[in-house]
Amino acid sequence: MPLSLFDWFIISVYMAASLLIGLYFTKRASSSMSEFFLSGRNLPWWLAGTSMVATTFSSDTPLYVTGLVRQHGIYENWQWWCFIMSGMLSVFFFARLWRRLGVLTDVELIEIRYSGKSASILRGFKALYFSVAIHTIIKAQVILAMSKILDVSLGWGKWESIFISSGITIAYSMLSGYWGVVTTDFFQFIIAMLGAIVLCFAAVDKAGGISVVKANLTQETLSFFPPLDGGFFGMVFLTFLGYVGLSWWSKYSSDGGGVIVQRMSSCKDEKQSLIATFYFNIANYALRTWPWILAGLASIILYPAIKDHEAVYPQMMVDLLPSGLRGLMLASFFAAFMSTLSTYLNLSSAYFVNDFYRRFVKKDETERHYINVSRAATLVLSVITGIVTYHVTSIIGVFKFLIAFGSGTGLVYIIRWYWWRVNAWSEISAMVSSTVMTIVAYMHPTLKSSPYYAKLSLIIGVSTIVWVVVTLLTKPSEKEKLIEFYKKTTPGGHGWKPVEQLIDDPPKNNALSDTLLEWIYGCLFVIGLTLGTGKLLLGYHLSGAAWFTIALISGWLVYQRLTKKGWKVIE
């Protein structure tokens, strides 16, 4: 793709600005671990929430969504829309609990919640498991997408793309820590959204407008829910049920996950944490979704013969945008890419240093020592990621594997907050059985050809049976540990009754049924906004108005309930 001097100027200004922000915050980030990894726990809701959105909006996301739309239709986006429900769990069940806990990472919870050697071993293992294994796969997925974009747009090779696209991100992440991450996230999200909207308008206009796009596509492609041609027991509908019935609560991030927990913990207080997470879910689904989907629909008409569906999105940038806008669009890809990569670089080093190195290797060193180790860890983990990225080929394949790989652990991560009996062995057995069953499901000659929902059901079912049995056969955590955790978090419900009876003046225990209602209303609010926006953009005004009405009513109910609890809307 030929870039003009003006295009290169736009890209260069963006890159320089990102690096300057990193340099600006270097001194402040170097003062302590709290500043380097949590910005001193003093972020306002809008900055923490925008950072959540920017982090989950990467260069791979529009390519992934385009692939879903081109291969199946709009309804296949339930593969990630289903996480609205776990997002609302984070808002109403977990945002305040994580903020009360005051942890630096979600893995730190383990030795606060559990006792004994099993808890120590679990914390150390998970620190390495996430920083070296899971995050490497996630970062590889993100860098792979950027390398595809740079291959299509500039003709760069894979190694060249990996090295150049990651260099500046690694530099400012090492220098400024979390301060640089969240600050660059803010303007990176704006640039990334602007680029997505510009390309959406260009693609739809080139295809002849929304009415022409609709007229040339099948009803199945335009449907927001899966077709029932095969009946309720057809593969398409059962796969959809796998997404909305299993994926969202079974994933390893079911109670927030490391990225979201880090931002919850960095907020000023519980109120800011809750609002930040709520804002994130609105922006993540209702705002981000439609520029990508509309561009994906237009691409079916513009590029009907291209087989690599994920490469179509950057191809539209090459073919449809004039000089100047090409530079802006490429800068927006870099912005989306860098916001996600920088977050995982920072969080990976946080796991490694806070939950492994500081806990088991060097316990009493200075803050500066740990920050220097964090920077070194960032560099080493980046090298590992680069090697893995070179051997990965499919974005959608990696995403679906990650969902399956983490399945079977999600339920225990939710239940550990609300049932005193869960212990470290519960988590260990869930992780081991989930990993083993994922390998079996994807490698066994017979099972590997099974539908996705069948693999997911098998992994979740076996893992759940294993960890529940292990929980009942092993000892609970020590009473002192359970009492301390309960007093600090006050999670609510009846699952802590035996512990509550050991406390002379137990804190007020809120009914989980109230929180469950807020969760239902919150889900309806975000789903209504998401689907209503899409219906209106596609010209389905009556159904669009119906979904917006659902959103309006459920949103008002959420507002009323939170206000009664004392969670007033920010002035």
N, C-alpha and C positions, 0 to 999 in steps of 0.2 A: 504494500500500500504506500503510495507516494505521500510523504508528509511535507508540508510547506514549512518555511522558517517560523511562521506564526504558530503552527501546530507544535513544533519542537519548543518554542518559547513557552507555551502554555504548560506543557509537560514539565519543562525545566523549572518553572516558577513553582509548580505544585511540589516537586521533589525537594527543592531548596527549602520551601516553607516547612515541610515535614521534618527535615533535618534540623532546621533552626529551632523548631519547638523542642526537639530532643535536647539540643545544646542548652536552651534556655532553662529547662527544668532539671538539668543534670545535678547542680549543686543541691537543690532542695531534695531531690530524690535520694541523694547519697547520704542524707542525715540519719536515716534509720530504716529498718526493715518495714515499719508501718508506712512510712512515706514512699518507699520504693515499690511496695506491693499493694497499698490501699489508699494512697494519697492522704494519709493522716486521718482516715475515717471521717472526712468532713465534706463529702461531695453533696451538692444539691440534687434533687430528684431528676431534674431535666438533663443534667450532664450524665449522671449514672444511667438513666434510662436510654438516652441517645447512644451511649457507649454500648449498651446491650444490643440495640438495634444494629448499629454499625458492625459489631462483631459477628452477628449472624448473617449479615449481608456481605457476602464475599464475591470475588470474581467468578467463583464456580456456581453461584446461586442462579443468575439469569441463564447460564448455559444448561444447568440442571432442569430448571423450569421449562425452558424451550424444548428440551428433550422429552419431558413428560407430555407436554401439549402436542407435540408433533407425532409422538408414537401412540398416544391413547386418547388425549382430549383434556379438557379443563378438569374433569372430575378426578383425574389421576393426581391432582395437587393435594388431595386428601392424604397422600403419602406424607406430607409435612403439615398440612392444615390440622391434622389430628392432634398435633402438639399444642393447639390452643387450649386443650383440656388440661394438659400438664402445666402449661403456662399459668392457667388460672389457679391450679394447685399452689404454685409458687406464690402467687399474689395473696391468696386468702389464708392458706394454711402455713406457709413456710417463710415468707418474707420477714415477718416480725420475729419468728423463732431464731432464724439465722442471725439477725441483727442483735438480738438479746445475747446470743452466745458469744459474740465478739471474736470469732475465729479469723485467722489470716487466710486459711484455705478450708474447703469443705472436709478434706481428709483429717484435719485437726480435730474434728468432732469425735473421731473414733476413741481417743483416749480420754475424752470428756464424758462420753456416754458409756464406755465399757471399761472393765478392769482386768488386770492380770497380763501375763505374757502374751496371750493370744491377741489382746488389743494392741500391744506394742508391735508385734509381728505384722498384724494386719495394716497398721498405719504405715510402716516402712514399706511393705509390699505394694500398697496402693499408691504410694508416692512415686515409686518406680514404674508401676503399671500404667499410671496416667501420663507421667512425664515422658517416659521412653516409648511406650507402646501405643496407647490410645491417641495421645496428642500427635504423635508422629504420623499416624494414619490420617488424622484430620488435617494436619498441615500439608501433608502430601497431596491430599485431595484438592486443597486450595491452590497450591503451587502448580499442580497439573493443569487446572483450569486456566491459570495465567499463562502457562507455557503454550496452551492451545491458542489463546488469544494472540499472543505475540508471534506464534507461527503463522497464523492466518493473516495478521495485519502487517507484520514486518519481516516475515520470513526467517525468524530466528530459530536456531536449533534448540533442542530440549535442554542440554547442559547450559547453553548460553542464556536461555530464558530463566532457568532456575537461579543461576548466579546473579544476573543483573537485576531481576525483579525482586529478589530477596535482600540484596545488599544494604540498601538504605533503611529498610525496615528493621533489619538486625541491628544496624548501627544506632538508630534512635531508641530502640527498645532496650539495648544494653546501657545506653547513657542515662536515659530519663526514667526508666521503669514505668510504673503505672501512671504517673503524672503525664508523661509523654503519650502514653497509649490513649487515655481518655480524652485528652485535649485534642490530639490529632483525629480521634474518632469523630468528634463533633463536626469539624469542617469536612472530613472525609465522607461522612454520611450525606451531607448536603451536596457535595460534588457528585457522589455516586448516584443519588436519586435524580439529580439534574440530568446526568448522562443517560440514565434509563428512560426518562420521560422524553428527552430529545429523540432517541432512537425509536421509541414507540411511535411518536408522531410521524417520523420519517417512514417507518415501515408500513403503517396503516395507510398513510397518504399514497405511497407508491403502489399499494395493493388496490387502491381505488376507494378507500373509505370503509368505515365499519359496515355499512349496508352491503357493499360488494363482498367483503370478507365473509359475512354471515351467509350470503346467498351462495357462495362457492364451497361452503363447508358442510359436512354432514351434521345432523342433529346430535349424533353421539359425540362428535368432537366438541360441540358447543354446550353439551350438558354439564351441569354443575354436580350431578350425582351419576353413579354408574348405571348403564342401561341394564334392563332386566330381561334381555333377549334370552339369556340362558337360564332364567328363573332365579329364585332365591338361593339355589344350590349350585349356580353356575360359578365358574372360576372368577369372573370379573367381580361379581357381587361379594363372594367370599373373601377375595383379596381386600376389597373395600372394608368389610367387617374386620379383617385382620388389622387394618390401619386404625379404625375408630374404636375398636373393641379391645385391642391388645397393645399396639405399639406405644401409645402415649404414656401408659402407666408402668410398662415393663422395662423401659429404657433405663440405663444407669444414671441418667440425670432427672429422674422422676420427681425428686424433691428440690429441684433447682439446678443442680449441676455446677461444676467448678466455676465456669465463666459468670453465670448469673449470681452465684453465691458471693463471688469476689466483689461484684458491684453492689449487692445488698449490704455486705459488710462494710463497704467504703462510704455508705450514706451517713448523713449527720445523725439520724435517729430512726426509730421504727416506722414512723409515719412517712418519712421521706423514702424509706426502703420499699414500703408497700406501694406508694404512688409511682415510684420509678419503675417497678416491675409491671404495674398495670399499664402505664404509658408504653412500655416496651411492647407488650402484647398487642396493643391497638396499632402501633406503627408497624410492627413486624408483619402482621397479617392484612389488616385493612388498607394500609397505605402502600406497602412495598409490592404487593402481589400483582397488581393489574398492569403496570407498564410492561412487565415481563410477559404476562399471559397474552396481552393484546399483540405484542410484537411477535410472540410465538405463533399465534393464529395467522397473522399476516405472512409469516415466513412459509407456511404450508403452501400458500398460493404463489409466493415469489420464488421458492426453491423446492419444488415438489420432488426433485430427483436426488437430492443430496442424501446420502446414507448416514453420514456422521451427524446426527441431529444436534449434538452438543456444539459442533463447530459452526452451525448456521448463524448463531447470534453474533459472533465477531465478524462473520462474513457480511452481515447486513451493515455493520459499521463501515467496512471497506467499500461496499458498493453504493451505499445510499447517502452518506454524509459528505458535505463539501469541506474544503479546506477551512481550518479553524474549528469547526465542529468535530472533525476527526481528532484533533488534538485534545479537545474537551472530553470526548468520549473515551479516548485512551487514558486520559488522566483519571476519569471516573472509574475505569477498570482498575487502575493502580490504587485508587482510593479505597475501593471495596476490598481489594486484595490485601492491602497493607493494614487496614483496620482489623481484619480477622487474624492475619498472621502475627501482628504485634501482640494481640491479646494472648494468643496461645504460646508465643515465645515467653511472655512475662509469667503466665500462669504455670507453664511447665517448669520454669526455673524456681517458682515459688514452691511447688510440690517438692522438687528435688532438694532445695536448700532448707526450707522450713520443716518439712515432714520426714526427711531422710538424713541429710547431712548434719543439720543442727541438732537433731534429736538423737542420732546414733553414732555420728563420727566425731564432731567437734562441738561440745555442748556449751562451752563458756568462752567463746571468742567475742571480739568486739563487733559492733554493728557494721563497721566498715569492712571487716573481714568477710562477713556473710554476704554483703552486697557485692564485693569483688568476686566471690564464688558464684553468686547468681549470674553475674555477667559472663563468667567463664562457662557456666552451664548452658547459658543461652547459645553461645557459640558452638559448643560441642553438639548439643541437641539439634542445632541447625544443620550441621554437617550430616548427621544421621538421617535427618528428614530429606535432604537433597538426594542422598543415595536411594532411599525408598521411592521418592517421587519419580526417579528415572525409570523405575520398573512398573509403575502404575499406568493404566490405560483408560479406565472408564470412571467418570464422576458418579453416575447413577449407581453403578455397581458397587463402588466404595461406600456410598451413602446407605444403600440397603444392607450391605454387609455389617456396617457399624450398628445399625438398628438391631439386627439379629444378634450380633456379637455381645451387645450389652443387655440383651433381653434375659429375663430370669432373675435379674438383680434388683430391678426397679421396685418391686413390691416390698422387699425387705427394707429398702431405703425409706419407703413411706412409713411402714409399720413400726420401724425402730423409734420413731418419735412418739407413738401412741400406745405402745405395748411394752411394759416394763420387762417382760420375759425375754425379749430379743437380746442376744449377746454377740460377742465378736465371732463366735463359731457360726452363728446364723449367716453373717455376711460372707465369711470365708467359704462355707459350703455352697452358698448361692453363686459366688464368683467361679468356683472350681467347676461346679456342675453345669453352669451356663456356658463356660468356655468349652468344656468337653462335649456338650451336646451341640454346640455350634459347629465344632470341627466334624462331629459325626454327621450332622445334617447336611453339611456342605461337601463332605468328602466321601461318604458312604455311597457305593455304586448305585444302590436303589434309591436312597433318600435324596441325593443331590439333584435329581430331576423332579422332585416334588414341588408343588406350587409354594410360593413364598409364605402364604398364610399357614400352610401345613408345617413348614419348617419352624415358623415362629411359635405355633401352638405347641409343638413338640418340645422346643427349647424351654419355653415358659412353664409348661406343665411339669416336666421332669424336675426342673430347677426348684420350683415352688414346693413340690413334695419333699425334695431332699432337704431344703433349708428349714421347713416347718418341723420335720422329724428330728433333725439335728438340734433344733432349738429346744424341743421337749426332752431330749435325752441328755442335754448338757446343763451345767449349772448357770444360773443367772449371774449378772455382775454383782459385785459387793454392794451391800445395802447403803453404805456411806456414799458410794459413787452414784447410785440411783437417786438418793435423796438430794444430793448436790445438783445433779442434772435437772431434776424435777423443779427444784426451787428456782433455778436459773432461767428455765424456759417456760414452765407452766403450759404445756401443750394442750391440755383440755381432754375431755372424754373420760371414759370409765376404765381405760386400760392401765391406769396408774393407781387404782384404788388400794392395792396392798402396800404400795410405797406411801401413798397419801396418809394412810392410817398410822404410819411410823412418825409423822411430823406433828408436833404439838399444836402449831398454828399454821396449817397448810394455806398456801395462797389460793385465791379464788380460782375455781376451775370452770372455764367456759364450756358450754355444751357444744359438741361438734356438729350437732344438727343445725345450729345457727350458721356456722361457717360453711356447712355443706350447701345451704340455700344460697349463700353469697356466691359460692363457686358456680352453682347452676346458673344463676342470673348473669354472672360474669362471662361464662361460656356463651350464653345466648347473645349477650351484648356484642362480643367480638365476632362471633359467627355471623350475626345479623349485619354488622357493619361490613364485614368482608364480602359476603355474598350479595348484599344490597348494592354495594359500590359496583361490583362486577355486572350485576343485572342492569343497572342504569347505564353504565358505559356501553353495554352491548345493545341498548335500546329496548330492553324488557322492562318497561316502566311500571307496570302493575305489580309484577312480582318483586321488583326492586323496592317499590314503596312498602310492600308487605314485610320484606326483610328489615327495612329501616324502622318500621313500626315496632317489630320485635326488639330491635336494638334499643329504641327509645324507651320502651316500657321497662325492659330488663335493666338498662342503665340507670333509670330513675330509682328502681328498687334497690340497686347496689348503693347508690348515693344515700338513700334514706337509711339503710341499715348501718352503713359506716358512720353516718352522722350521729345516729343514736348511740353508737359506741364511743363517740367522742373523736372520730376521725374526720374532722371537718375538711372541706375542700380548701386548698391553699388559696389565700386571697391574691 
